[in-house]
Amino acid sequence: LKKHIGKNFSLNNTGKRKKNDFYETPYSMTKQFLLLNLFDRRKTIVEPAAGNGAISGELYPYGFGNVVSYDLYKDEIDFLTDKEKYPQMITNPPYSLAKEFILHAKEIITEKFALLLPLSYLHGKERYDVIWTDKVFPLSEIYVFTRYPLLGEPLRDDGKYETGMQVYAWYVWDKKCSHPPIIKWIDNDEYVLRGQKKHPSRHT
Ligand SMILES: C[S@@+](CC[C@H](N)C(=O)[O-])C[C@H]1O[C@@H](n2cnc3c(N)ncnc32)[C@H](O)[C@@H]1O
C-alpha cells in the first residue's frame, strides 16, 4: 500500500473508469478555487480520491509543499477506512459516496476540507439531518460556478471545458466556523469553450 507523499507521487494515466464515479476535475476549476487562498499552504493537504491527479497535480504549482494523494483503484487505499489525521483536504469525491466522504472527513480532518459537488447536493431530508445541520464541523462557504462545467471529458491543458447540465460548487467545511454558510460565486465564464452554435437563435 502506498500513499503518494511529497513531490514524487506519480500521475500515471491508465484510462477512464466512469463506473467508479471517475470524473476528472478540469484544472481551472481547482486553480480558480485555490486562488481564493482558503487553505494554509504550509500545512499538509490530502487528496484522497485523486484519480489521475487532476486536483493534486495543481497543488504544488499553487504553493502547497505537503500533499498526500491516493485513490482506491490505483493505490488500494480506501479513504473511508483511512484513520490518519490531516489538517486539510480537497477532492472531487465519488458522487455515490459523497455523504460517506463528508462524514468520514469530519472524523479525520482536523481543520478544513473542500469538496466539489453539484449544487443540488444541498437538498434532501437525510442530508439536512446529518450534514447541513451539524454544528460541530459546519459547512462554512459554498462557491458556485457561474456557468455549468461538463465533467467527464478528457482534460485540456488550458483548463477549458464544454458546458454541461449541472451546476457545480466547491463546498467548504471549517471546524472553526461559527456563522451560517455563506454563498459566493466563482466566475468561470472565461473557461467555457465557445463552439459554433448549431441552431443559432433567430433573435441573435
Ligand atoms: C469523481 S472522481 C474524481 C477524481 C479526482 N479527484 C479528480 O478530481 O479528477 C472520484 C474518484 O474517487 C475514487 N474513489 C472511489 N471510491 C473511493 C474510496 N472509497 N477511497 C478513495 N478513492 C475512491 C475513484 O477511483 C475516482 O478516481
The ligand as an SDF file (V2000), in Angstrom:
LIG
                    3D

 27 29  0  0  0  0  0  0  0  0999 V2000
  -15.1680   11.9570   -9.3600 C   0  0  0  0  0  0  0  0  0  0  0  0
  -13.6390   11.0580   -9.4660 S   0  0  0  0  0  0  0  0  0  0  0  0
  -12.5230   12.3800   -9.1810 C   0  0  0  0  0  0  0  0  0  0  0  0
  -11.0760   12.0750   -9.3570 C   0  0  0  0  0  0  0  0  0  0  0  0
  -10.1540   13.2550   -8.9850 C   0  0  0  0  0  0  0  0  0  0  0  0
  -10.4000   13.6700   -7.6040 N   0  0  0  0  0  0  0  0  0  0  0  0
  -10.3760   14.4270   -9.8900 C   0  0  0  0  0  0  0  0  0  0  0  0
  -10.8980   15.4410   -9.4070 O   0  0  0  0  0  0  0  0  0  0  0  0
  -10.0610   14.3470  -11.0850 O   0  0  0  0  0  0  0  0  0  0  0  0
  -13.7030   10.1190   -7.9410 C   0  0  0  0  0  0  0  0  0  0  0  0
  -12.5320    9.2090   -7.6540 C   0  0  0  0  0  0  0  0  0  0  0  0
  -12.7620    8.5590   -6.4010 O   0  0  0  0  0  0  0  0  0  0  0  0
  -12.1390    7.3020   -6.4100 C   0  0  0  0  0  0  0  0  0  0  0  0
  -12.7230    6.5280   -5.2750 N   0  0  0  0  0  0  0  0  0  0  0  0
  -13.9430    5.9490   -5.2360 C   0  0  0  0  0  0  0  0  0  0  0  0
  -14.1630    5.4220   -4.0100 N   0  0  0  0  0  0  0  0  0  0  0  0
  -13.0610    5.7050   -3.2750 C   0  0  0  0  0  0  0  0  0  0  0  0
  -12.6730    5.4230   -1.9060 C   0  0  0  0  0  0  0  0  0  0  0  0
  -13.5060    4.7640   -1.0780 N   0  0  0  0  0  0  0  0  0  0  0  0
  -11.4600    5.8530   -1.4720 N   0  0  0  0  0  0  0  0  0  0  0  0
  -10.6220    6.5200   -2.3120 C   0  0  0  0  0  0  0  0  0  0  0  0
  -10.9280    6.8120   -3.6010 N   0  0  0  0  0  0  0  0  0  0  0  0
  -12.1310    6.4070   -4.0720 C   0  0  0  0  0  0  0  0  0  0  0  0
  -12.4130    6.7890   -7.8150 C   0  0  0  0  0  0  0  0  0  0  0  0
  -11.4600    5.8290   -8.1980 O   0  0  0  0  0  0  0  0  0  0  0  0
  -12.2910    8.0870   -8.6420 C   0  0  0  0  0  0  0  0  0  0  0  0
  -10.9930    8.2250   -9.1780 O   0  0  0  0  0  0  0  0  0  0  0  0
  1  2  1  0
  2  3  1  0
  2 10  1  0
  3  4  1  0
  4  5  1  0
  5  6  1  0
  5  7  1  0
  7  8  2  0
  7  9  1  0
 10 11  1  0
 11 12  1  0
 11 26  1  0
 12 13  1  0
 13 14  1  0
 13 24  1  0
 14 15  1  0
 14 23  1  0
 15 16  2  0
 16 17  1  0
 17 18  1  0
 17 23  2  0
 18 19  1  0
 18 20  2  0
 20 21  1  0
 21 22  2  0
 22 23  1  0
 24 25  1  0
 24 26  1  0
 26 27  1  0
M  CHG  2   2   1   9  -1
M  END
$$$$
